[in-house]
């Protein structure tokens, strides 16, 4: 990392860059999953989901770029390989699987909720551990966007149970019913 005098130590900036790269990995995988479901959805909900996911993956793509630019502004370098994204992501892939439209929505809800939990933790770390209120504020905006995206998807499946994969949930967390 290049030396930059913005009121943060090199260690603080490196810590924040690590958090940003972890977010970048999750956002990138979520973008891929959202786009794949956008392409693959079938059934009576096709048009609605196709349009929702188009809007969401465009927003996620813009946020990916914003995360990469924030990383550069702090003197770091964003990760940029599929191998590194897969190494750092906290989301789960489902290769070769073609779920129903409702299951697609359920999986994306879980992914957004995972990202929201990660962002909450990263916001706290940016503020309390790294004294970087700018990045904490930036991450707060991203968290709010994902809260909205998750809400939209939850609203779509209102009344249908969302059965989170036990591997996605910490031990002792109850199954969510929406």
N, C-alpha and C positions, 0 to 999 in steps of 0.2 A: 504494500500500500504506500502510496506517495504521501509525504508529509504535507499536511494542510492545517492552517491555523484558523479554525472556526470555533474554538472554545471547547473542543473535545480532544481527549488524548488519542493517540494512535490505537491504544487498546480499546477505548470506548468505540471508536469508529469501526474497528475490526469486529467487535462484538455485534454492533448493529448491522454491519454488512452480512455477517453470518445469519442473523435473523431474517434479513431481507432475502437472502438466497434460499433459505428454507421456505419462505413464503412463495418465492418465484417457482420453486419445484412443485408445490401444491397447486398454484394457480395454473401452471402449464399443464399438469395432468388433468385438472378439472376442465381446462379448455379443450383438450383432446377428447375427453369423455363426453362433454356437452356437444361438441361438433359431431362426434360419432353417433350419438343418440339422435341428433337433429337429422342426420342422413338416414338412420335406420328405423325410425318410428313408423308404425303402421296402425291402422284402425281408425275408429271414428274420431279420435282425438288428434289425428295426424296434423291437420292444419294449425290448430291452436298450439300444440307442442312445438311444431316445426318453427312457428313464428316466435314463441317464447324463447326457445333455445337459440335461435338466430340472434335475438337481441342480447341474450345473456353471454354467448361466446364472443360477441363483438365487445361487450363491456369488459369481459375478462381479458381479452386481448389488449385492450387499452390499458388495463391495470397492470398487465405483465410489462408493458413498455414503461409505465410509470415507475414500477418497482426497479426495473433495470436502470432507469435514469436516476432514481434516488440513490441507488448503489454507486453509480458513477459520481454523483455529486459529493458523496462522502469519500471519494478517492479509491473506492473498491472496484471490483470487476464482477459483473453478474455471471452466474453460471450459465452455460449455454449448450450443454450436450444432453441428449436423451439419457445417457448412462448416469450422468450426475443428477438429472431430475429424478430418475427412478431411485437413485441411492438416497436422496434427501426427502422425498415425499412422505407424507403421513397418510396419503390416500391409498386406496386399494384399486388395482386394476382387475378387470374381469376378461382376460383374453379369450377370444373365440366364443364368447357368450352373447346370445341375442335375446335379452329379456323382453317381457311384455312392456307396453307403454307405462303402465302403473309402476312396474318394478324399476324402469329407467328413472322415473320421477323420484321414487323412494331412494334410490341410490344417490342421486344428485342432491337430495335434501340432506342425506347423511354426510356427503362430501362438503357441502356448504357449512353445515354445523361443525364439522371437524375444523375447517378453516377458521370459522368464527372463534372457536375455543383457542386455537393456536394464536390468532391475532390478539385476543384478550391477553394471553400470556406474554406475547411479544411487546404489546403496548406497555404493560407493567415493567418488563425488563428494560425497555428503552427509557422510560421515565426514571425508575428507581435505581437501576444498576448502571446504566450508561449515561444518564443525565442528558438524553437527547429528546427534548420535548417536540422538536420539529418532526422527527420520524414517528414519535408516538402519535402526534396529531395526524400525520399522513396515514398511519396504519388504522387509526380510528375511522377515517373516511372509508377505507377499504372494508373494514369490519361492517360498517353500516350498509354498504352496498351489498355485501353478502347476506346480511340479515334480511334485506329487502328481497334478494333473489330467493333465499330459502323460504321466506314467507309466501312469495308468489307460487312456488312449487308446492308448498304445503297446502295452500288454498286450492290448488288444482285437484289434489287428491283428498280434500276434506271429506271425512266420513269413511275413508278406507284406512285400514291399519297400516302403519309403517313398521315393518319388522327389520330392525337393524341387525346386520350380521354380527354375531357375537365377537368376531375378531376385530371389529371396528370399535367396540365399546370397552371401556375399562371394566375390570372385574367388579361385580357388585352393582352395576348400573342397570336399572330396570329397563325393560323393553318399552319404547315409546309408542304411544297410541295417539294418533292425530285425528 
